[in-house]
Amino acid sequence: MLFDKDHSTRRRKMVQNQIEARGIHTPQVLAAMRKVERHLFVKPQHLNLAYKDGPLPIDYDQTISQPFIVALMTDLLALTSTSKVLEIGTGCGYQTAILAELAKAVYSIEIIPALAKRAKARLEALNYYNVHLKKGNGRYGWQEYAPYDAVLVAAAPKTVPAQLVQQLAVGGRMVIPVGDSEQNLLLIRKEFHNGKCSTPSIEATEVTPVSFVPMTGEPK
């Protein structure tokens, strides 16, 4: 077991070499990535890999995302201290914790009951009281608390779920990997065109090729 100061040093190097060096410079995002202890979210046998440049397996054929991808997706959301965020795919809770450092409230959905239970316990132990977590099919979002200023999806559907777009606030941003064998990370913006239309427009921009686990749970 490494001492905490060793983890802290490795975390600072992770941010410097894997995130800042690739062009992410938003101070709040970098601060969150330095603060949240990724080694607390990985399996014990992967502790020495916690701050390496890559994803790691967790249980039930799921993964904890590569640190750069976590930072990139978070950065694209342009969160503020008043943001309300919907996260699809809690997993181990690492991305959830990063979002919770930046936003006012995070509503996170995990389809695998055991992962939802573990993540809830872990995030509560770390005092993330602004996280609300439930087990469910993330394709349908969490209508009760919509609309959301930002939506982050951590699993890849073949097409963008319509319910998630509907629950995104006007002026909001969604970051989502989309595709099957080939996936692209999309940034989706929901905005009024020149402020004059009564119906908001949806604009999608391809950001980068990615590789995420597929979104499970069949659409109705």
C-alpha positions in Angstrom: 0.0 0.0 0.0 1.4 3.4 -1.0 1.4 6.2 1.5 -1.1 9.0 0.8 1.7 11.5 -0.1 2.7 9.1 -2.8 -0.8 9.0 -4.2 -0.9 12.8 -4.0 2.3 13.1 -6.0 1.1 10.7 -8.6 -2.2 12.5 -8.9 -0.4 15.8 -9.5 1.7 14.2 -12.2 -1.4 12.6 -13.8 -3.0 16.1 -14.1 0.2 17.7 -15.4 1.2 15.0 -17.9 -2.1 13.5 -19.0 -4.5 16.4 -18.8 -2.8 19.8 -18.9 -0.4 18.6 -21.6 -3.3 17.6 -23.8 -4.8 21.1 -23.7 -7.3 21.1 -20.8 -6.6 24.3 -18.7 -9.8 25.1 -17.0 -8.7 25.8 -13.4 -11.8 24.3 -11.7 -11.5 21.0 -13.7 -7.8 20.7 -13.0 -8.4 21.3 -9.3 -11.1 18.6 -9.1 -8.9 16.1 -10.9 -6.1 16.9 -8.4 -8.4 16.6 -5.4 -10.5 13.4 -6.1 -8.5 10.3 -5.1 -8.9 8.0 -8.1 -7.2 5.1 -6.2 -10.2 5.0 -3.9 -12.4 4.0 -6.8 -10.3 1.2 -8.4 -10.1 -2.4 -7.5 -7.4 -3.3 -4.9 -5.4 -5.3 -7.4 -5.2 -2.2 -9.7 -4.1 0.2 -7.0 -0.7 0.7 -8.6 -2.4 1.6 -11.9 -4.8 4.1 -10.5 -3.1 7.1 -12.0 -1.9 5.6 -15.2 -3.1 6.9 -18.6 -5.9 4.5 -19.4 -9.2 3.0 -18.3 -9.4 0.1 -15.8 -11.9 -2.7 -15.4 -14.3 -2.7 -12.5 -16.9 -5.4 -11.9 -19.7 -6.5 -14.2 -17.7 -5.8 -17.4 -17.7 -2.1 -16.7 -14.7 0.3 -16.5 -13.5 3.4 -14.8 -12.7 5.8 -17.6 -9.3 7.1 -18.6 -8.4 10.2 -16.5 -8.0 12.4 -19.6 -11.5 11.4 -20.9 -13.0 12.1 -17.5 -11.4 15.6 -17.6 -12.3 16.2 -21.2 -16.0 15.3 -20.8 -16.2 17.4 -17.6 -14.5 20.3 -19.3 -16.9 20.2 -22.3 -19.9 20.6 -20.0 -18.7 24.1 -18.8 -20.1 23.6 -15.3 -20.6 26.3 -12.7 -21.3 26.2 -9.0 -25.1 26.5 -9.8 -25.2 23.7 -12.4 -27.6 20.8 -12.1 -26.1 17.7 -13.8 -27.6 14.4 -15.0 -25.1 11.6 -15.2 -25.9 8.3 -16.9 -23.8 5.4 -15.8 -22.5 5.9 -12.2 -20.1 2.9 -12.4 -17.7 3.1 -9.5 -18.5 6.8 -8.9 -15.3 8.5 -9.9 -16.7 10.6 -12.6 -19.6 11.4 -10.3 -17.2 12.7 -7.7 -15.5 15.0 -10.2 -18.9 16.4 -11.3 -19.9 16.9 -7.6 -16.8 19.0 -7.0 -17.9 21.4 -9.7 -21.7 21.4 -9.7 -24.5 22.3 -7.3 -26.2 18.9 -7.7 -25.6 15.7 -9.5 -28.4 13.2 -10.3 -26.7 9.9 -11.3 -28.3 6.7 -12.6 -26.7 3.2 -12.7 -28.5 0.2 -14.2 -26.5 -2.4 -12.3 -27.8 -2.7 -8.8 -24.6 -3.8 -7.1 -22.6 -1.0 -8.7 -25.3 1.5 -7.7 -25.2 0.3 -4.1 -21.4 0.4 -3.9 -21.1 3.8 -5.5 -23.7 5.3 -3.2 -21.9 4.0 -0.1 -18.5 5.2 -1.4 -19.7 8.7 -2.3 -21.5 9.1 1.0 -18.4 8.0 2.9 -16.5 10.8 1.0 -19.2 13.3 2.0 -20.6 14.1 -1.5 -23.9 15.2 -0.1 -24.9 16.9 -3.4 -25.1 13.6 -5.2 -28.5 11.9 -5.7 -28.2 8.3 -7.0 -30.7 5.7 -8.1 -30.7 2.4 -9.9 -32.5 2.5 -13.3 -32.3 2.6 -17.1 -30.4 5.7 -18.0 -31.9 5.9 -21.4 -34.9 7.6 -19.9 -33.1 10.0 -17.7 -34.6 11.3 -14.4 -37.6 13.3 -15.4 -38.5 14.2 -11.8 -35.6 16.7 -11.6 -35.4 17.9 -15.2 -34.4 20.1 -16.9 -30.7 19.7 -16.4 -28.0 22.3 -17.2 -25.7 19.4 -18.3 -25.9 15.7 -19.1 -22.9 13.4 -19.1 -23.3 9.9 -20.5 -20.7 7.3 -19.6 -21.9 4.5 -21.8 -22.4 4.4 -25.6 -25.8 4.0 -27.2 -26.1 3.5 -30.9 -28.1 6.7 -31.2 -28.7 9.6 -28.8 -31.7 8.8 -26.5 -34.5 11.3 -27.2 -35.5 11.5 -23.5 -32.0 12.8 -22.6 -32.3 15.5 -25.1 -35.7 16.4 -23.9 -34.5 16.7 -20.3 -31.6 19.0 -21.3 -32.3 22.6 -20.5 -32.2 25.3 -23.2 -28.7 26.6 -23.1 -27.5 23.3 -21.7 -24.8 20.8 -22.9 -24.7 17.1 -23.2 -21.5 15.0 -23.7 -22.2 11.5 -24.9 -20.3 8.7 -26.7 -22.4 7.3 -29.6 -21.8 4.3 -31.9 -21.3 0.6 -32.0 -18.0 -0.8 -33.2 -16.8 2.8 -34.0 -17.8 5.5 -31.4 -17.5 9.3 -31.4 -17.8 11.6 -28.4 -20.4 14.2 -29.2 -21.0 17.6 -27.6 -24.7 18.4 -28.0 -26.0 21.9 -27.4 -29.6 22.9 -27.0 -30.2 26.5 -27.9 -32.6 29.1 -29.3 -31.4 30.1 -32.8 -30.4 33.7 -32.4 -32.8 33.9 -29.5 -35.8 34.2 -31.9 -37.2 30.8 -32.2 -39.8 29.3 -29.9 -38.4 25.8 -30.5 -34.8 25.3 -29.5 -32.3 23.9 -32.0 -30.1 20.9 -31.3 -26.5 21.1 -32.5 -24.1 18.1 -32.3 -20.4 18.4 -32.7 -18.0 15.4 -33.0 -15.2 15.8 -30.5 -13.0 12.7 -30.7 -13.1 9.0 -31.3 -13.6 7.0 -28.1 -14.2 3.5 -26.8 -16.9 3.1 -24.1 -18.9 0.1 -22.8 -22.2 -0.1 -24.6 -25.3 1.4 -23.0 -27.4 -1.5 -21.7 -31.1 -1.5 -21.0 -33.3 -1.9 -24.0 -35.3 1.1 -25.3 -39.0 0.7 -25.1 
